[in-house]
Every structure is written in structure tokens, then in C-alpha cells.
Amino acid sequence: MSLNLYPLARSFLFGIEPETAHDLTLQQLACTQNTLLDRAYRQPWVADPIELAGLNFPNRVGMAAGLDKNAKCIDGLGAMGFGFVEVGTVTPLAQDGNAKPRMFRLPQARALINRLGFNNDGLAAFIANVKKSNFRPQGRLLGLNIGKNASTPIAQATDDYLLCLNGVYAHADYITVNISSPNTQNLRSLQSDEALDALLSALTHRRAELSQEHGKTVPLFLKIAPDLNSEQVNAIASSLQRHGMDGVIATNTTLSRDAVQGMAHGQEVGGLSGAPVREFSNRVISQLRQALGPKFPIIGVGGIMSGNDAIEKIKAGADVVQIYTGLIYEGPRLVHDVALALRQLSRG
């Protein structure tokens, strides 16, 4: 059914304001997950297991963070065939994010621009929602993505990340440290050498303590931006290895507007996602793979609009992939198409 229904749903959703459409979609997912109504978007399961960062990924396609910031729709997203779902970004305290309007479609480029600004209901509500999900007991993997409050000075950002790490640790298969959103002031400065070393040192030290407390070691991933030069990528790669991080997610949204010049909304402030990010992401992935060697886990995300786009990510050096904007444009069928394409690739 979903193969035929989504074009109709998209026609309706694209006819209303983007953030309203986003919120409406999440409301419907939350209401229909774990009911027979999830057949409207449920996709056939594609098994394609791979071990990565000590985790058994049941297939190679995941939901990227940012769609479900409050972890209300984990099971609904799982029904679409994702082997792993990442929710958040969560911050210690609830916050409204940036002023509206703050989300814009660029259909000509199959892209979105957003400047949401980590709008979320806060850590306590996030954890409560995660605990309601049936996703992990099904053998799927759940990633929890953490950030800082906008009101927290950048010099005290580590405190927010540690608060979030403490809160989500018991409920995550992996935890992603998001330092690459362009929509929280100065956040990307944490990617610089000294700031990154300080943050990762604090997080991995606390992770070691939490491992003892909980009797398990939860992998830590770092999510980075696509707007990094080779020197910056190499420096980040060195920090990842030096601090014993378990993986890297490449990449977040871009600040570049080269691909959307002259388009309606093309110069809006915020992060650009979708097809225009593909080559930026692939370049960073390729550089990371060269710097990190063949075994360090890389999750590739950015501009995947088809199975072939996902294959490009793997060939660039990613082990598994995530999608977000492609789901908005192509619908749940994309999850199945990507999972099938990557399974065929893995089987030669």
C-alpha cells in the first residue's frame, strides 16, 4: 500500500507549510505505530546484518537524527524497514528553538533548509518516550543523539553533553555527540582541535565510569559537518582515534548555497540537506576513510535519494548509511530500495 499512498500524501503535505507538515506527519506516526494502521507505511523487511562498533546492525540503512527529536515515533519509523533509528538531538532542558518560519522546501533541488535550533522537550521527556518504544526488543538498534542548550555558553558546553550522556546511557545502543548543527550559535567551534579534544576527553572518561556502573560499554559516535577542509578532517580523525571513540557520522547539513543559487528560499539561513549535500558528504567520508584506515566505523549520511546514492556512500568509505531528506521526498519506499541495493552490493 505504501508504494501507492505516499505520492498522494506528499501532494497534500507539500501543499502546506513545511514545519506544519513535519509536525502533522510525526503526529500521525505516533498515533498509528504499533497498530494495523501502520500498514500505510510499513515496508517489507530486508535482512542484511553487519557488525560494526561491537554492534550487530540488522541491515545497513538507518533513520538519521533530526526527524524525531523527541523520540515519539521510534516504532513507526521502525515499521518502514530501518535497521537502526537515531532520535534527537536532545538537550538537557526543553527549548523552543529558533523563531519561525525555520524550515523551507526547495523541490527543484530536492532539498530542505532548516534552522530549527534543537527544538525539543528536554531530556526527561525524551527518556520517557524512549522507554515506551518496542523497537530495541525486536533486535533493532537505537541511537540517541545529544547536544547542548542554546542558552548554555559554549565554554560550558561539555557540562550539557555530560548531563545528556548520563541520562541516555542506559537506554541507547549507541550515542551520537552532535557538534555539527549550524543552527546553535558557535556549536561548530567544538570541531576545532583544542575544543574537540577537551570534549571527547571528558565524554570518554565519563563513559568509562558509566560502563562500570551499568555493566556495558555503549559506543560513542561523533557527528561532523560537511563543510570541513582536508586538514580539519584529518585533525578530527586523529582526535577520534586518540580518544577511543567508536565511530563517526558524516555528515550533517551544509552552509553552502552553490547548488541552490537563484532558487526560492535558496538564501535562507540554516542547514541545507538533501541532494545538494551528496558530494560534500561523500568527499568527507572518503577523506575520513583514508585517514582512519579500513576498520574504523563510518556512518554515511547526506543526499541519499536512491539506492544508487547509498551505494556511492559505501564506495566512498561508509559502512552503513542514514537517510532523512530523501524520506521526505521519496517516502518509505526509499528505505526498502536502499536496504535492497546495499544487500545486493554486500553480496557481490
Helices and strands as residue ranges (DSSP letters): H 2-13, H 18-32, G 36-40, E 50-52, E 55-57, E 61-63, H 74-79, E 84-90, E 103-106, G 107-109, E 111-114, H 123-132, G 136-138, E 141-146, G 154-156, H 157-168, G 169-171, E 174-178, G 187-191, H 193-214, E 220-224, H 230-242, E 247-250, G 258-260, E 271-274, G 275-277, H 278-292, E 298-301, H 307-316, E 320-323, H 325-330, H 333-346
